[in-house]
Amino acid sequence: MKRIAMTAGALAVATGSWAQADWSAVVSECEALADKAAPQSASERDAALGACVREKSGALRTRLQAQKVAEEKRKNDGFRVFLRDSSTAVVNPGGSELGAKGASLSILYKDGEDHSLAQVGLFGYWNARDVATLPVQPFIGASWQRDPTATPKNDIRDLTAGVVTQPWGVGAAGGFIPLIILQGIHRTDLYGTKDGTLFRAHADLLWPPLSRGTFSIVPHVAGLWHRRTEGGAQEGWWRSAYAGVVVSANWPLPNSQSITTSLLARRFYDVSVPDGNEKRRDKYLKLGLDYNLFDVNDTNAAFQPSLFLQREIGENFLTGVSKANKTSFGIRVKLTH
């Protein structure tokens, strides 16, 4: 499987994909050739015309199919860039492809005032390549998370790089497919104490009947190694782990738009911490409701806006933001190129 995005390895071109071809030009060309030919009976002319149309139609189909294959190869082999939410959410909730939710600007009402929050990231990936018989898909990214209402304030900038791979494909191990993410993150925390470098080994466990289409349930486990460099008692290696599940469902609307509901639940705990620090244990819960202002079935949509309402509770060790208990709403935009 050349793309970890679960796309089919072979391209099947349906008859409908040729619907926009200029078949009238084929018929006109054959009629012109028939008119220039030696005089024939009506039946001979019709037979010759039919043979000409079949021959040239077949050639046109072959050319169109070659163009589609070339276009698909260009898309799959090239470098793709996304504007999305963060560099830590590498895979969609359904585990189906790289590139997670769109970048968001939202409003939080707290203590009688409105505050603006931001989650913005640039994320790019190359098509998967076989390395020692395993498909390996490299990615890079940068993100910014801002929340002035947190204590302390959150203003976190990440640079990241990593790979996604599948040890085996569909049909092995009872049909379950592990999607492995190996990632390094360089973090700058302007207000907190999370400066440093993170390494993550994350595994999504996909089961095709529950990880495609309009509904998905994807459990996951991961290990985190965070080397803090801001100085003080918290400097050093923080080794953590988490386990959780992502549940998402898409509810189509009559106007080709849709509503997406999602749940992210994780349990974090520290395995080891620098001397003088207490081990942390916390749970993180995020509930989301998105009104998608685009056709979610259009996989080629470059501009994907949505309105969202989101509830967060707990601390997410991975993102580095402060412990949350908040509800926010706003607009989310995902751009692909």
HELIX and SHEET records of a PDB file:
HELIX    1   1 THR A   15  TRP A   18  5                                   4    
HELIX    2   2 TRP A   23  LYS A   36  1                                  14    
HELIX    3   3 ALA A   42  ASP A   77  1                                  36    
HELIX    4   4 ALA A  173  GLY A  175  5                                   3    
HELIX    5   5 PRO A  208  LEU A  210  5                                   3    
SHEET    1   A 6 ARG A 129  VAL A 131  0                                        
SHEET    2   A 6 LEU A 134  ASP A 147 -1                                        
SHEET    3   A 6 GLU A 113  TYR A 125 -1                                        
SHEET    4   A 6 ARG A  80  ARG A  84 -1                                        
SHEET    5   A 6 ALA A 324  THR A 336 -1                                        
SHEET    6   A 6 ALA A 103  LYS A 110 -1                                        
SHEET    1   B 9 ARG A 129  VAL A 131  0                                        
SHEET    2   B 9 LEU A 134  ASP A 147 -1                                        
SHEET    3   B 9 GLU A 113  TYR A 125 -1                                        
SHEET    4   B 9 ARG A  80  ARG A  84 -1                                        
SHEET    5   B 9 ALA A 324  THR A 336 -1                                        
SHEET    6   B 9 PHE A 303  GLY A 314 -1                                        
SHEET    7   B 9 ARG A 281  ASN A 292 -1                                        
SHEET    8   B 9 SER A 258  SER A 272 -1                                        
SHEET    9   B 9 GLY A 236  PRO A 252 -1                                        
SHEET    1   C 7 ARG A 129  VAL A 131  0                                        
SHEET    2   C 7 LEU A 134  ASP A 147 -1                                        
SHEET    3   C 7 ASN A 154  THR A 165 -1                                        
SHEET    4   C 7 ILE A 177  ASP A 189 -1                                        
SHEET    5   C 7 GLY A 196  LEU A 206 -1                                        
SHEET    6   C 7 PHE A 215  ARG A 228 -1                                        
SHEET    7   C 7 SER A 211  ARG A 212 -1                                        
END                                                                             
